[in-house]
Amino acid sequence: MRGAGTLPWRDGYGDGVPLTGSVAVTLVAALLVVVGLVGILVPVLPGPVLILAGIAVWAVPRNDVVGWTVLGIAVALVAAGAVLK
């Protein structure tokens, strides 16, 4: 909810973190996910762990239903993949 004194680049994400901070977190998360996807093809890298780490880096600072739901689904998929492997 935007108040009268809220600056335009502050959207409530991260409780007052400037947009540049949230962009940096998103870029780190995306990099981890991309490296994790490469890790699925290259056995040296722990692909699923890096993907979960990237999703967690994105989801935890959000601290909302969307973030926790995406993280929960990702954890369930990785766990199911490990069990079925």
ZITA-V134164 format. One record per backbone hydrogen bond with DSSP energy under -1.0 kcal/mol. CO is the residue of the C=O (numbers start at 1). NH is the residue of the N-H. E is the energy in kcal/mol with one decimal. If there is no record, write none. Layout:
((CO | NH | E) (CO | NH | E))
This chain:
((3 | 6 | -1.1) (7 | 10 | -1.7) (12 | 15 | -1.6) (18 | 21 | -1.4) (18 | 22 | -1.3) (19 | 23 | -2.3) (20 | 24 | -2.0) (21 | 25 | -2.1) (22 | 26 | -2.2) (23 | 27 | -2.5) (24 | 28 | -2.3) (25 | 29 | -2.5) (26 | 30 | -2.6) (27 | 31 | -2.4) (28 | 32 | -2.3) (29 | 33 | -2.2) (30 | 34 | -2.6) (31 | 35 | -2.6) (32 | 36 | -2.3) (33 | 37 | -2.4) (34 | 38 | -2.1) (35 | 39 | -2.2) (36 | 40 | -1.0) (38 | 42 | -2.4) (42 | 45 | -1.4) (45 | 47 | -1.8) (46 | 50 | -2.2) (47 | 51 | -2.4) (48 | 52 | -2.5) (49 | 53 | -2.4) (50 | 54 | -2.4) (51 | 55 | -2.4) (52 | 56 | -2.6) (53 | 57 | -2.6) (54 | 58 | -1.6) (55 | 59 | -2.9) (56 | 60 | -2.6) (59 | 63 | -1.8) (64 | 68 | -2.3) (65 | 69 | -2.4) (66 | 70 | -2.5) (67 | 71 | -2.3) (68 | 72 | -2.5) (69 | 73 | -2.5) (70 | 74 | -2.3) (71 | 75 | -2.6) (72 | 76 | -2.3) (73 | 77 | -2.5) (74 | 78 | -2.5) (75 | 79 | -2.6) (76 | 80 | -2.6) (77 | 81 | -2.4) (78 | 82 | -2.2) (79 | 83 | -2.2) (80 | 84 | -2.5) (81 | 85 | -1.1))
